[in-house]
Amino acid sequence: MAGRLAQDELTPRAAELVLAACRGDAALDRALTGVATEEDAPPDRSDGPGQGIFVSEIRVRGFRGIGPQARLPLAPGPGLTVVTGRNGSGKSSFAEAAELALTGYNARWTRARHDTGKQGWRNLHQPDTAVELELVQSDRGDGPADSPGDGRADGPAGKTTIRRHWAPDDDLARGEWTQDDQPFDHGRWRDALETYRPFLPYSELSTVLDAQPEDLYEAMHRLLGLEAITEAQQALAEHRKRLAEVVARPYDRRERVRAELLASQDERARRAAALLGSDSPDLDAIADLALGAEVGTGTSLLHQIVDVAPPPEDEVDRVRETLDLALTGVTAVATDNAQDSLRCSEILRLAIQLSESARTSDSERAQTCPVCDLGRLDGRWLAKAKDRAEHLARAAAELHGAADRLDVAVAATRALCQPVPEVLLEAEGVLDVTTALQAWQAWHDCVAIDDPVRLRQEVFERYTELVQAVDQLKTVAREQIDRRDLVWRPMAIALFEWHSQAQQALADSQVLADVTEAENWIRKAAATLRTERIAPFAKESQRIWQRLRQQSNVDLGAVRLGGARNVELDVSVDGVTNSALAVMSQGELHSLGLALFLPRAMVDESPFRFVVIDDPVQAMDPSKVDGLAQVLADVGLTRQVVVFTHDERLVEALRRLRLAATVWEVCRGEESVVQVRMSDDPVGRCLGDARAMRGDEDLPDALRAELVASCCRAALEAASHARFRRRHLGSGMPHAEVERRLECALTTRQKLTLAVLDDLAEPAKLVPHLEDVVGSWAVDLVQACRVGGDTGDLDVLIRDTELLAGWLQR
């Protein structure tokens, strides 16, 4: 990833986000918040089950068609194993038990739509239910098996037993799950089982294609090892969507908020609407409005009126007390005698100055009193006058002091009477301020009152009126403010929320650009990596399809992971492109499903070296069965392939094509007793059944003879079918034509005729031909095997059947 980044033109910030996203959500969050992410390491995806896992045995008890415990032994190494059995024999119970033991999941029982479909997982004859899967882990398991029936993995092996047991009252989802008697650690296996799931039941074979497109996409995408880059792309996409919403939110909401503001008469709302109408709104001014730092004219005046206040009452009380004391002092000393004393003191002062002036002149004569012109201002008079003048001066000083204190008190009183505040004049258009204006003006007019006593009376009376008028005006102003705020508050909240969103959008816009650039780059890189990594899988799917198609006119081209999270299949019919689901038969869909599944299960990174496939033959025509046999045998060279089927055609094709395989046959008896036995070819199996019935002494003689003859007929018919198929398929005859001719042969004699003479229309020539080529004993054998014929010695019948079948097979 770092190398690709270095080759492309990507901003350093976007490149940092790409690497952080690949390291995980926590690293990306730290990168987006500006925290260094060098210490973050890519997530460890290596934890999981050990490498080279094979299955050595499946044990089942009390599950579905199996009652008492039954064992299916498997060679734990590469090779093909086919488990056959008629419908209801219990073979699929082994496949489903293995899947349930390892994954905790079973497609058939987990997906049942109705409760009745989920109640049949327990066996009716065995209440104790348990499934066990014995695994073998080896260091290497990719080499071919030492022998077709006993594949062994190289390297030291370790066994692991996974067991799931249900008490009688447990439902399917419960039960005790253990691994080697320890609790099963499903988390350790989960990722590998999801990515390299080695089970393909029949219920899922056809849904490989018709399931939800994203399911197949996810399965193949995990296989390519692109989880990290996919998760990184998803993380960047989520952050990009979140940031885009944050960036777009204020612009999407702005007109709605502005419309609400325009509908209001509040000055603040109109101011806010004007700001929002700008192409680049002033976010600071909007914040001031929303927080009340800036208000409209009317609202501002109302708040200023609320702040208007006359001088404080305590200050007025202090001035009043000072004025009262000054007036009291003046009243105490300002009597009529005091005024006479002041005038007399002034006269004496002048007379003394006159007397002293005369005494300093050349004449020592005493000065005559200028007032009465009788008395003389001599020395005796001067001494007495000075004493009296001093006494009168003291009385005058008290009067002057009281007058000065009164002047100061009056000045302080007048200082309280400030002019009418400008705000009251400005608010005339907003409120009725007439009473307050008159009261304040009357109070201010007290400055012009000269009489201190009147001043004292008017000022404080008018102050009371002023306080009442101002308080009443402020009450009205507060009511106006409350009414306006009641309307403005939700608009202010909406405006503040928009402002917060706009601020966040402004901060995130650059981050959004970086994240978008990183996401676009990683999307292109992921598409390139998907194309590069899916190419080998697509090629392998095409190779497998070519083996499976067998005379089909449907061709599989490229396999791609589309950008819409779906798997794109280039399917063409006779060269014309079409949809796979539209043109393919069920058998072809099964084949294509296998072509997509097997490459996933065979990747080197998978810890599982086994593949379990249930009933892949259904709906396939004979030619595709041959192709399936070849494909499974090829996979068996490097993997342990276990196939469950009730269709004998797969086993027949393996033997006819001489492909190595181990065949087990599952048989179910009374009370759900299931037995697993190594299967011979159909002829050998029929002869074995004939010998078993020959030795059963509990059977009546007539019934024993008829059953042995029936088995011998089946052996001859199986040998005839094998001879006819081998000869004509080897010569290039289409499978469909071979099967059509075989279907026309209804009786044993007809089937022998078709196999020996190659012509169903010549049954009369069969006996002479057998007598000439094989011998008369062959003719006697054909007669004895007829329904209702005389079987004679049963041991001879079985011996001759084996000889004739051998001749047919040669």
Secondary structure, DSSP 8 states (H G I E B T S, - for coil): -HHHHHHS---HHHHHHHHHHHH-HHHHHHHHTT---TT--------SS-SSEEEEEEEEESBTTB-S-EEEE--SSSEEEEEE--TTSSHHHHHHHHHHHHHS--HHHHS-SSGGGGS-SB-TT---EEEEEEEEEES---S--SSTTS---SS-EEEEEEEEEE-TT--TT-SEEEETTEE--HHHHHHHHHHS--EE-HHHHTHHHHS-HHHHHHHHHHHTT-HHHHHHHHHHHHHHHHHHHHHHHHHHHHHHHHHHHHT---HHHHHHHHHHTSSS--HHHHHHHHHTSS--HHHHHHHHHHH---S-HHHHHHHHHHHHHHHHHHHHH--HHHHHHHHHHHHHHHHHHHHHHHHTSS----EE-TTTSSSEE-HHHHHHHHHHHHHHHHHHHHHHHHHHHHHHHHHHHHHH-----HHHHHGGGTS--HHHHHHHHHHHGGGG---HHHHHHHHHHHHHHHHHHHHHHHHHHHHHHHHHHHHHHHHHHHHHHHHHHHHHHHHHHHHHHHHHHHHHHHHHHHHHHHHHHHHHHHHHHHHHHHHHHSS-SEEEEEEEE-TTSSEEEEEEETTEEE-HHHH--HHHHHHHHHHHHHHHHT-TT-SB-EEEEE---TT--HHHHHHHHHHHHHHTTTSEEEEEES-HHHHHHHHHTT---EEEEEEE-GGG-EEEEE---HHHHHHHHHHHHHT-TTS-HHHHHHHHHHHHHHHHHHHHHHHHHHHHHHTT--HHHHHHHHHH--SHHHHHHHHHHS-TT-GGGHHHHHHHHT-HHHHHHHHHTSTT-----HHHHHHHHHHHHHHHH-
